[in-house]
Amino acid sequence: MKDEIGAKGKNDYERLSDRELIQMFLDGDIMAFNEFYRRYYGALFKFIISYCGDTHIAEDTLQEVFLKLLGFKVRLGLIKNIKKYLYSIAVNRCRDMVSARKREMVFNGSEREMGMTYNTSDVNVDIQIMNQFVDKLPQTQREVLLLRTKSDLQFSEIGEILGISENSAKVNYFYAVTSLKKMMGGEY
C-alpha cells in the first residue's frame, strides 16, 4: 500500500539536504516542514530548557521558533543555513524571555533568584546546583556553553548563531568552564 504522505516516503525526506527541503517547502510541500521539525526539535528543546529551566516555557518557546519558520516562508529562499536560522530564533527568544523575567522580578519586588527550576521531582540536586551556577555566567558564556553541551554544535556554528567569531566562541566556552569549576570549588 502506498504511503499516505505523497510521492515521497518518510525515509526519502530524511535523505534530503536542508537546502532541498527548503525548496520543497517553498513549493508547498508541508512534509518538508515536518522533516525540519523532526530534525531539529530534540536538540533545540534541550538547548531551550537548559536556558530557561521550565518544561512548559521551553515547549511554548520551541513552538514559537517553528511558527516563525512557517511565518517567514518568503524569507526561506534567502536562508542558507536552516540550523543556524532556527538556533538564532531560539537564542533571541530565550534572551527576550530572560529579560522579561528580570523586569517582572523588579516590578513585583521579588527577591527570589532566577535559578533554574524543573517541574519533575526526580531531578538530581547536583544538576540543579550546576544550573544555578550556569545561570550566573555572563550571557555569551552561558549561551556558548549551552549550545555546545546541550545541542552539540561546533564552535563555528555557535559563532554564526551568536554573531561572534569561532575563536570568540572557543574563548567564551573556555571561560565558562573555568568559571564553573571555580564556582563549584572543583568538586564536580
N, C-alpha and C positions, 0 to 999 in steps of 0.2 A: 504494500500500500504506500502510496506517495506521501511524503512528509507534507503536513498542512502549511508549512511556512513558505511555500512557494517553490520556485525552481531550485533554489539552493537549500541544502540541509544545514543543520547547526554546525556540523564539522567543517563545511565549506566556509562559513563565516569566521570560524576560529583560525583558519589558514590565511585569511586576508590581512594585508597590512592596514595600519590605521589610515593611511592615505587612501587606499582603495575603499575602505569603509566610509570615509568622509564623502567621497564622490557618490557612493551608493545612497548614502543618507540624503545628500543634496538632490538626488534624483527621485527621492520619495520612498526609499526602502527603509521602513521602520525597524526591520530586523537588524540593520546595520547599527542603529542607535542601541538596540538591545545588546548587541555584542560589545559596544563601548561600555555599557553598564556592567555587563558580566566581567569584562577585563579589569576594570578599574575600581569597582565597588569595594572589594575587600581591603585593598591597600589604602584607599582613600579613607575608608571608615576607621582603620587602625590609626592613621595619622590624626584625623579629626577628633576621635575620642581621647587620644593622648593629649591633644591640645586643650580640649575643653573639659574632659573628665566626666561627662554625663552622657549616658547612652541615648536618652531622648533628644537632647540637643544635637548630638552627633548625627543621629538619623535625620533630623529636620535639616541640618546644615547640608548633609550629603544630598538630600532631595533637592535643595536649592541649587547645589552645584550642577546637578543633571538637568534641572529645569532651565538653568541659564544656558546650558548647552543646547537644549531644544529651542530656546528663545532666540539664540544668536545663530540660527541656522544659516542666515545670509552670510555671516562672517566666516563660517566654516571653510569656505573656499579659500580664504586667506590664511588659515591656520596651518602651519607646517608641522607642529608637534602637538597632538591632542593631549598627550600625557602632561606636558608642561602646562597647557591651557587649563586642564582640569585642576591640577595642583595649584596653579596660580589663583584660580577662583576660590579654591578651598582655603588657601592661606589668607587671602584677603577677607573672606567671610569670617574666619576664625579671629583675625585681628579685630574686625568690627565687633564681634561678639564679646571679646575680652574688654574692649574699650567701653562697650555698653554696660557690662557688669561692673566695671570700675566706677562709671558715672552713677549707676544705680546705688552702689555701696556708699558713695559720697552723699548722694541725695537722701538716702534713707538713714544716714548716720550709722550705718552698720560697722561694727568693729571686727566682725569675723574676717578671717583671712580668706583669700580666694583660692585656697588649696583645692586640689582636685579631689572630688569625691565620686564614688561609684555606687550604683544602685544595687549591687549584688552583695550578699552578706558573706560570701566565701572568699573575699579578696584578701590576699596576703598583706599583712601590716607593713612589711618591708617595701612592697610596691607603693603603698600609699605614702610612706615616708619619702621614697625616691621621687615620686611625682610632686610632692611638696617642694623638694629641692629643685627639681626641673623647672617648676613654675617660678622660682626665684631668679633663674638665669635671665640675662638680658634677652630681649626679644629675638634678635637674629641668631644668637647662640641656641636658644630654645628651639627655634624653627629648624635650624640646620640639624640639630641633634634628633629631633622627632622625624624629620624627613628621611634622615639616614637610617635610624634604627627601626622606625615603625613602617616605613614604606620601602626600605632597602633601595633607595635611589643612589645613583652615582653622584659624586661631588659636582661633576659638570652639569648634570640635570638639576641639582639643587641650586647651583649658581644661576642657571637660566630661570628657574621658577621664582627665585627671590630677587633677581636682578643684580646679582653680585658675581664676581669672578669665581672661577673654580678654585683658585688659590685662596680666596677670601672664605669660601665655604669650608675648605680644609682647616684653615686657621680658626674659624669660629667653632668648628667641631672639636678641635684640639682644646681650645679654651673651655668649652662646655664640659668636656670630660674631665679636664683638670680641676675645674671649679667644683664639679660634683664630688670628685674624690676628696677635695679639701672640706667641703660642707659635711660630708658623711664621715669624716675622720678616718678615711682609708679602711673602713670596716667592710666594705662591700666589694 
